[in-house]
Amino acid sequence: MPKATPNAGKLTVLRASHLSRIPWLVHGFSTRIAGFSRTYGKDTLNLGFTKHDSKAAVERNRAAFLSEVANGNRAGKQFPTPSLITLRQVHSDIIHLVQAHPESRLVGDGLLTSTPGVLLAVQTADCLPIILVDVKHRAVGVFHAGWRGTLKRIIEKGVGQMRLQFGSRPHDLRAAIGPGIHGCCYEVGEEVREKFESQFAYAAGLFREVKESDPVREKYPLLFLTARAPGHGELPKKIFLDLVKANRQQLLAVGVSAKSIEASPLCTSCRTDLLFSYRAEKRRTGRMMGVVGIRQK
């Protein structure tokens, strides 16, 4: 997935290179660039109905984004704007099969379809949006994976549900992991690491520790000597979780080929010029979307 450079005045959609080669597929990951919202900065593309933004602005943003997703890679040819289906996300492993527009809003964190003309979407502002595509059976799925959903193995279960519903085989699946908070910035507590260690044999490889620095301690170490046992006077360590690696590992574990998995290099916390970040922006931020659908002929 190529890196993106902010382009003032132009709506930017990120696409996975290996998915862009599938002619019947519609997909993309939004950014914050070039929308109609002003709550989270000038002209931002907030796609979530947050309490700080106006419904009218979000609806205009969604319409512009859907049009760009449907037609952005097809210059000179217009396609119908797909019908958008979203979820009330609850950090779960609940996945819905959707073959028509639901009468009421669905609750969960994953969507599947084989119906052309509908666009499945999850909203994110640090969590990972993950797209799965079955190139043989023309079926797609999209998933919202924060640490809780990852712990519950939502992407593993997504692969299983695609096999159950469409007969998908792992070697026919293509996966794209969109922008999210990366291991460089995703600090978690010891309790999160313990939860992962209870579920995954490879959990140790998903975390890194960084010892906090204190310039005063480093310059005057004698001031901080204590009579306590070794280690008790040390500064605590920061723990960081690599969500991308965790979800890639789950995909590999269920048989998806490494060459069929593409991940964005963009960290939401590092790139608030381009992306929304719930953590970096102190919880007051917009929402992006990861979307996928099957193009109508």
Secondary structure, DSSP 8 states (H G I E B T S, - for coil): -------TTS--EE--HHHHT-TTEEEEEE-SEEEEE-TTSTTE---S--TTS-HHHHHHHHHHHHHHHHHTTSTT------EEE-EE--SS--EEE-SS--SS-EESSEEEE--BTEEEEEEESSSEEEEEEETTTTEEEEEEE-HHHHHTTHHHHHHHHHHHHH---GGGEEEEE-SB--TTT-EE-HHHHHHHHHH-TTGGGGEEEEE---HHHHH-GGGG--SS-TTTTS--EEEEE-HHHHHHHHHHHTT--GGGEEE---BTTT-TTTS--TTTTTT----EEEEEEE---
